[in-house]
Amino acid sequence: MAAAQRNQRRAPSQARAQATCAAILEATTRILEELGEPALTTNRIAERAGVSIGTLYQYYPNKQAILVAIGRRENARMDGIAAELMAAGVSERRARIRAYVRALSDRPATRRAVLKAMLESESADVLWPSGPEAVDAFVMSRAVIGAVRAAVLEGSPYLTQPVFEDALVKLVGALQAQP
């Protein structure tokens, strides 16, 4: 069974179903930010979202699947941010790094829980799918992702500082320049 099928039981096609899924994701985020990860249960999520537990389980088999859905939504948001930055003349390398850092800079409790869930369920996407050879792309993306994840999980103040982005851009540039 594919990861997407394990993580979401039923894809919402109608506007009401999409609104229900959005409410579930937002309720999850609020619980994590207000009460922390130990307080996150599917019953609490359903209650906060204003849906029955049965409705929640129609779409998500467990709370990890909800967290992965939040991660996928954030990945799509990162792609949009990167595209906007590139359209404004920012280099692709810097745009992707900036989008990744921005997406992970807010809602720290949610980010930590989402990162853990995604690491448990599937590998991270490569940031530069059309870039260098596959092994080089893997190493570069994991170096950047690892540094950003460490900053998120450790609550580092570097995460929101421009020098952090600059250091990541230098890292990728150095990796790309190596023979």
Secondary structure per residue as TSV (DSSP state, phi and psi in degrees):
chain	resnum	aa	ss	phi	psi
A	1	M	-	360.0	134.2
A	2	A	-	-69.3	154.4
A	3	A	H	-57.5	-41.0
A	4	A	H	-62.0	-39.0
A	5	Q	H	-69.4	-36.3
A	6	R	H	-68.8	-31.4
A	7	N	H	-88.0	-25.5
A	8	Q	-	-136.1	125.8
A	9	R	S	-75.4	-46.4
A	10	R	S	-135.5	129.6
A	11	A	-	-81.6	129.5
A	12	P	-	-73.9	123.5
A	13	S	-	-107.3	-33.1
A	14	Q	S	-89.5	157.4
A	15	A	H	-57.1	-41.0
A	16	R	H	-65.0	-41.5
A	17	A	H	-66.2	-39.6
A	18	Q	H	-63.5	-39.5
A	19	A	H	-65.7	-37.4
A	20	T	H	-63.5	-46.1
A	21	C	H	-63.6	-40.7
A	22	A	H	-62.3	-39.8
A	23	A	H	-65.5	-37.5
A	24	I	H	-65.1	-43.9
A	25	L	H	-66.1	-42.3
A	26	E	H	-68.0	-39.8
A	27	A	H	-61.7	-40.6
A	28	T	H	-60.4	-45.9
A	29	T	H	-61.7	-45.1
A	30	R	H	-62.3	-42.6
A	31	I	H	-62.4	-46.5
A	32	L	H	-60.5	-44.3
A	33	E	H	-72.5	-33.8
A	34	E	H	-87.6	-38.0
A	35	L	H	-117.8	-18.3
A	36	G	-	93.1	166.7
A	37	E	G	-62.6	-37.3
A	38	P	G	-60.4	-25.2
A	39	A	G	-85.2	-4.9
A	40	L	-	-79.7	113.4
A	41	T	-	-133.4	157.1
A	42	T	H	-65.2	-34.7
A	43	N	H	-62.8	-44.0
A	44	R	H	-66.5	-39.8
A	45	I	H	-61.1	-48.6
A	46	A	H	-59.8	-44.6
A	47	E	H	-60.8	-47.9
A	48	R	H	-65.1	-35.4
A	49	A	H	-78.4	-14.0
A	50	G	T	77.1	31.1
A	51	V	-	-126.7	163.1
A	52	S	-	-76.7	158.3
A	53	I	H	-62.6	-33.7
A	54	G	H	-63.4	-39.6
A	55	T	H	-65.1	-43.8
A	56	L	H	-56.8	-47.3
A	57	Y	H	-70.4	-16.4
A	58	Q	H	-64.3	-31.4
A	59	Y	H	-103.3	-34.3
A	60	Y	-	-133.6	128.6
A	61	P	S	-74.3	-19.9
A	62	N	S	-165.9	176.3
A	63	K	H	-70.4	-28.2
A	64	Q	H	-62.4	-40.1
A	65	A	H	-63.6	-35.0
A	66	I	H	-66.8	-43.3
A	67	L	H	-64.2	-39.9
A	68	V	H	-64.2	-39.1
A	69	A	H	-62.3	-39.2
A	70	I	H	-62.5	-42.6
A	71	G	H	-61.5	-42.2
A	72	R	H	-65.5	-39.2
A	73	R	H	-62.4	-41.4
A	74	E	H	-67.7	-35.6
A	75	N	H	-61.7	-41.2
A	76	A	H	-65.2	-38.7
A	77	R	H	-64.2	-40.9
A	78	M	H	-61.0	-42.0
A	79	D	H	-60.3	-40.8
A	80	G	H	-65.9	-43.0
A	81	I	H	-62.1	-45.8
A	82	A	H	-60.7	-42.9
A	83	A	H	-62.8	-42.2
A	84	E	H	-63.1	-43.3
A	85	L	H	-63.6	-43.1
A	86	M	H	-65.2	-37.2
A	87	A	H	-64.9	-26.4
A	88	A	T	-88.0	4.1
A	89	G	T	98.9	4.3
A	90	V	-	-77.3	139.8
A	91	S	-	-60.5	152.7
A	92	E	H	-58.1	-44.0
A	93	R	H	-57.1	-52.9
A	94	R	H	-68.0	-37.5
A	95	A	H	-62.2	-44.3
A	96	R	H	-66.6	-41.3
A	97	I	H	-65.7	-46.2
A	98	R	H	-61.9	-41.9
A	99	A	H	-63.1	-42.1
A	100	Y	H	-64.2	-45.6
A	101	V	H	-65.1	-44.7
A	102	R	H	-59.7	-43.8
A	103	A	H	-63.9	-30.4
A	104	L	H	-96.9	-1.6
A	105	S	H	-79.7	-27.7
A	106	D	S	-101.6	165.9
A	107	R	-	50.1	64.3
A	108	P	H	-60.1	-38.9
A	109	A	H	-65.2	-40.2
A	110	T	H	-65.8	-44.2
A	111	R	H	-60.0	-43.5
A	112	R	H	-61.6	-46.6
A	113	A	H	-64.9	-41.4
A	114	V	H	-65.1	-44.7
A	115	L	H	-60.3	-44.0
A	116	K	H	-60.9	-46.5
A	117	A	H	-62.8	-41.7
A	118	M	H	-69.3	-37.4
A	119	L	H	-63.9	-35.8
A	120	E	H	-73.7	-28.6
A	121	S	H	-100.1	-27.8
A	122	E	S	-165.9	160.5
A	123	S	-	-78.7	156.9
A	124	A	-	-69.9	149.8
A	125	D	-	-72.9	149.4
A	126	V	-	-72.7	133.2
A	127	L	S	-71.3	-30.4
A	128	W	-	-121.3	73.1
A	129	P	T	-64.6	-24.9
A	130	S	T	-106.9	12.7
A	131	G	S	-82.1	-138.3
A	132	P	S	-62.5	-174.2
A	133	E	-	-54.3	158.4
A	134	A	H	-56.5	-42.9
A	135	V	H	-66.1	-42.6
A	136	D	H	-62.8	-43.0
A	137	A	H	-62.6	-41.2
A	138	F	H	-60.2	-49.4
A	139	V	H	-63.5	-45.1
A	140	M	H	-62.4	-48.0
A	141	S	H	-64.9	-40.5
A	142	R	H	-69.9	-30.9
A	143	A	H	-64.9	-47.1
A	144	V	H	-67.0	-49.2
A	145	I	H	-59.6	-42.2
A	146	G	H	-62.4	-43.3
A	147	A	H	-65.2	-43.1
A	148	V	H	-68.5	-42.9
A	149	R	H	-60.1	-43.5
A	150	A	H	-60.2	-42.5
A	151	A	H	-63.1	-39.7
A	152	V	H	-67.9	-52.3
A	153	L	H	-65.5	-31.4
A	154	E	H	-89.7	-5.3
A	155	G	T	66.0	33.6
A	156	S	-	-66.9	137.3
A	157	P	G	-70.2	-15.9
A	158	Y	G	-62.9	-29.0
A	159	L	G	-51.2	-39.4
A	160	T	G	-99.2	9.0
A	161	Q	S	-98.4	138.5
A	162	P	H	-57.9	-29.8
A	163	V	H	-65.4	-27.9
A	164	F	H	-66.3	-47.9
A	165	E	H	-59.1	-44.7
A	166	D	H	-58.6	-42.9
A	167	A	H	-64.1	-38.6
A	168	L	H	-67.2	-40.3
A	169	V	H	-63.7	-41.8
A	170	K	H	-62.0	-42.7
A	171	L	H	-58.6	-49.9
A	172	V	H	-64.5	-41.0
A	173	G	H	-60.1	-41.9
A	174	A	H	-66.7	-40.3
A	175	L	H	-65.4	-38.3
A	176	Q	H	-72.0	-27.2
A	177	A	H	-81.0	-15.3
A	178	Q	-	-72.9	142.3
A	179	P	-	-70.3	360.0
